[in-house]
Structures are given as C-alpha cells and as structure tokens.
C-alpha cells in the first residue's frame, strides 16, 4: 500500500499543471500589455486596434478563469475596456456597426438556424395545402376562413371587372402604414408565441397558411388564379416569406425551452430568445418593402404589363433566397477559408471582433 501511494505521488508530480502561476503569466505578458497601453494613446488605425483588442480579450478570458479577483485581471480588463471605447467612440463607427448587423451578423445567425427555417416553411406549405383541399371540398369553407364580408366584396369587384380592387380601397400612405404595422405585429407575435414550446407559433403558421390556400383557391374557382398570383404576389412574395421567417424565430425560442442541451433551461431560453429576437428585428426592413409594394404598387395592377409583374415577383423571390439561404452559407464558407469579407476595414473589424467574442462564448 505504501509503495502504491508513493507511485501515485510520483505520477501526480510528473503531470504538468493545467494553468501557469499568476507571476509567470504576468511576466510573459506585461511587456506586451505595456506596448498596447502606449499604442492606445497614439494609434488611430482600426485594424491595429482591433487586433490588439482581440488578443486582450483572450488574455482577459484566461485571467478571469484562473485569477478572477487578482490585480492582473483588473488591469487587463481596464486595458481591454480602453480599446473597446476607442473602437466604438464615434457615430460613424456605430453606424458601421449597425450596418454590419445586416451584412454579417444576421446571415451568420441564419446559417445556424436554417433547420428551423425549413421546419417553418414545411409547416406553412402543408397548411396551405390543407386550405386548398378544404376550399375545393367544401364551398362554405372559404367564407368561414375569409369571412362573408370579404367574399361578398370580392365577388362584387369581380362583377365590376376589378377583382383586386380591395388594394385601391384606401390611400397608399395610410395602407402602407397599416399593413407594415400589422405585419410587424404578426412577426413579433410569432416570436413571442415560441415561449409555448413553439406550439402556438405553429398555430399562427397554420392560420396564415390555410388562409392563403383558401384565398388562392377562391380566385382559381372564378378563373382568375394566375391573375391573382401575378397581382397579389407583387407584395405577397416578400410578405409570406417573412412570415415564414418569423415562424422560424418562434421555433428557435420554443426549441431553446424544450431542448436546453448543455445549458440549464433559463440560460438556454435567454440565448435562444436573444437569437430569435435578432431574427425578428432583422426582417422588419423586408416587411416595410412588402408594405410599400402593397400600398403603392399593387394598386396599379391593371396598368402594369405582365412581364413587369413577373420581374417584381421573381426579383423578390431571388432576394429572399439569396439573403436568407445562399448568402449565409457563403459567409460561413468565407470565414472557414479565412478570406476578407469586405474591403471596408472598419466594418470588417467590427465583424471580426463580434465573431471572436461569439466563438469564445460558444466554447
């Protein structure tokens, strides 16, 4: 037993420590930090400042792990804070940072949640199919879904030769504001309902999918199917796509509640909720574009050439596919290959700093 204990002690002595002593850590880095401190007061080069800041955050993470209450940690933290303030001190840089959210951060986030976007799309398409089948199987179903008032009004417009006259029923400015407000409200509702584990987000997708299926079936039954597609999808291509994306945000929040993985449930909900909120905020400009088309463009459907409608519809679809599906994949590939993402060094630095912090937080 004594011999065994002695052998074990020898083994433990030979195992190197997983961390270095604070004095050694300080000795290895103090000259570098002093150089950074001098650089902070003299350099205005954003590339140089960003590189120093990224390295300081690594040193700070190490110090906080092994010497959380030491003077060394406080010193490195103060130095890193100085670099952070220098990088983000003026309005021009803050504007660039806001721009980089849509240029880099949101696409990066979308690649992470492409699976939930697919789920939201499949739910919506399935419910739209149910709406089509139900409307064809029951003549009263369309009135149940769309309401008697809307159906009667549209029938009257068809009789007058103006089947989509509803899009001229108000002033373009007022329509734009009302439609934008309603669509943004639906998007945030889809996100908030994710707290039910995503169940009521799916219900919201069901409601909108069935309504779209019944709506299009109504026009096809009256010989106006393709006219309705070319007219309504002037604005509907972006509008429907973004509702599906908002559904993705709700499913992200619901998944974080149901499947916390290595986090406790509260941490998982906070992380998932924050990412889902960024998705919803990120699609607001697209809702504004859709509202602009519906308020100002769709009302002129009679005067528009068919080829112009096809261009608007196709361009809208390509925009959605590019930004939310293809571009996020491209961003991830460029990051893996280590290529520069932009010629604008300031915007690129903001993204590099965000990416560095993001990767550290996910370790």
Secondary structure as UniProt FT lines:
FT   HELIX           2..14
FT   HELIX           22..42
FT   HELIX           46..66
FT   TURN            68..69
FT   HELIX           71..87
FT   HELIX           91..100
FT   HELIX           101..105
FT   HELIX           106..112
FT   HELIX           114..137
FT   TURN            139..140
FT   HELIX           141..146
FT   HELIX           148..160
FT   TURN            163..164
FT   HELIX           165..168
FT   HELIX           172..192
FT   HELIX           193..196
FT   TURN            197..198
FT   HELIX           199..221
FT   TURN            222..223
FT   HELIX           225..258
FT   TURN            261..262
FT   HELIX           265..292
FT   HELIX           293..297
FT   HELIX           298..300
FT   TURN            301..303
FT   HELIX           306..321
FT   HELIX           322..326
FT   HELIX           327..337
FT   HELIX           345..361
//
